[in-house]
Amino acid sequence: MIPTSTTSLHDITQYGAVGDGKTVNTKMIAAAIQACEEAGGGTVYVPTGRFLTGAIILKSNMNLYLEAGSTLLFSTDINEYPVVHSRWEGVKKDVYASCVYSENSENISVTGYGTLDGNGAFWWDLFRKKENKYPRPKLVSFDSCRHILISGVKMIQSPSWTVNPICCEDVTIHNLTIVNPSHSPNTDGIDPESCRNVRISDCHIDVGDDCIAIKAGTEDTEKRVACENITITNCTMIHGHGGVVLGSEMSGDIRNVTVSNCIFEGTDRGIRLKSRRGRGGIVEDIRVSNIIMNGVICPFIANLYYFCGPRGKEKYVWDKNPYPVTEETPVFRRIHFSNITAREVSAAAGFLYGLPEMYVEDVTFDHVTVNMADDAEPGMPAMMSELKPMKQRGFFCGNVKGVSFHRVTISNHEGPAFYVENGEDIEFNQCKQITSSEDSMIELKNVTSS
């Protein structure tokens, strides 16, 4: 709801903005923001119309409100985007300011029923041609801010990540519709990065990369800040490389995350944890419940051999021999899945692969059903060196400890429903397989009980 007081409402058309889709309104919108700031805060109001603009820099105590029928169409003139010093893929560097941006602010919001159109095709083309001088804008990014609300609006054609709060506290993201083409590069939906107390709910996300990705910086991030106390609920995820992803930027730690009551439709992977040697950091206390997945390559991934990004192809990353445990050793532990159904799965029911020096530890699957697709094509359950494509496999686990499968059913698979190599304290309780294969349900290699 927008305020009725004229002193707190700043209609951008009163500052000269024209909603014809052609007039560049960057300076007019900036004037409305300045007047709002000088008044001590209030609402910057975008009425019905199509308003072309460059980057919008919000200040404290400010609500950017988009009326139903309004669109903020972001310019393809790179001069309309000032260069700011903010994180890009976990590391501080000079980047083009996001389409909607703020830093070191509090009590800021983007609400309403209008549309943010990032005009992304221009930026995607620059990226593919490697002609961008600085990293692309994100659609909405707040850096080092407190008390944030993003609600109601539709977001389309993001130049890169769509919503990216960085080192923020008390963030509510509610009732968004995010749509980026499936072929668009790195157009993640919602990426809280080194944030604390984040609530994501009732969103529909259809994008070209991860739908929701929780991050905490890389080994090159100067200041390590955890991403913690994150709740995700009542969301639908369509396409994308992963439904909910943790990492691979997790050097500052990720902890206390719940994911519940969500549907993943055609995301490449479902719940995906990824990291590698060199990153360090801990991912812990993760609970995922009441999820339905359909048409995914692999529903559950915990991979400590992720090879994408700088130095990802070095021997230190891919070597299967044990290394000394140091601060560069990543940790995955206390991860719990319950009440989940996955159908039309192609590669594997699950893929857990820890390091020989640091097993993936304390993982439970409770009341989980996975049905493999009849016409499955071979696929990669996880991105790691020396891994061959899989087809209709069950759970594949390596270097794991304290893994429990309770009432887990695998159907229409080939080979064992549960394969574990290099494991400790593996438990199976009331599990079953439904298959025409004569293979044993469980195959264990080098597995011991603690």
Disulfide bonds with the S-S distance in Angstrom:
none
